[in-house]
């Protein structure tokens, strides 16, 4: 799963954090997304999480926003 790979690359997350990131990713990805698009999504979710966004609904909402806005 791209989110797990990206999480490992980004740093050390505990099992609860990985579970949260995985849930958010699963809710946001679509079956027709390319691997590259899923990788970008995973990076965005992790970046938002690392800025302190730890609420699942807020993380989803923020991660849906286009970059640069």
N, C-alpha and C positions, 0 to 999 in steps of 0.2 A: 504494500500500500504506500503510495507516495508520501502521505503525511507522516508515517512512521520513519521513513528514510530521511525526510527533511528534518524531523524532530531530532533524530540522532545526529545529523550534521550540525544542527543549531546549538546543541548543548545537552545537558543532562536534565531530563524531565522525570518526575516520579510517575508511578503507574496511574495515579489519579489524573495527572495532567495529560499523560498520553491518551487516556480514555476520553477525556474532554476534547482534545484535539481531534481524535478519531471520530467522535460523534459529530462534531461540527463539520468535518470534512465529508462524512457520509451524507449529511443533510444537504450539503451544498453542491457536491459533484453531480454531474449528469452523465447518463450512459453514452452520450454521443461526444463527450469531451475527449480531445486528444490527450496523449500522455503529457505533452508539453503544457497544455492548458491546465491539467490536473496538478502538475508540478508547480506552476505559478500560483494556483489556488492554495496549495499546501503552504507555500512560502508566505503568502499574504496572511493566512490564518495564524501561522507561527509568529510572524512579525507583530501582528496585532496583539497576540497573547503576551509576547515578550515586552510590550509597552505597558502591560498591567491590566489589560482587558481579560478578566477571568470569568465573567458571567457568560454563560452559554448563548443566551439570546442576543446579548449585546455583541458578542464576538461574531455571531452569524451576521447580524445587521451591519456591523462595521466592515466585515470582510466582503460583503456584497457591493459595497460602494466602489465605484470606479476609482482607479488610482489617480492621484493628483487632484482630488477634490476634498 
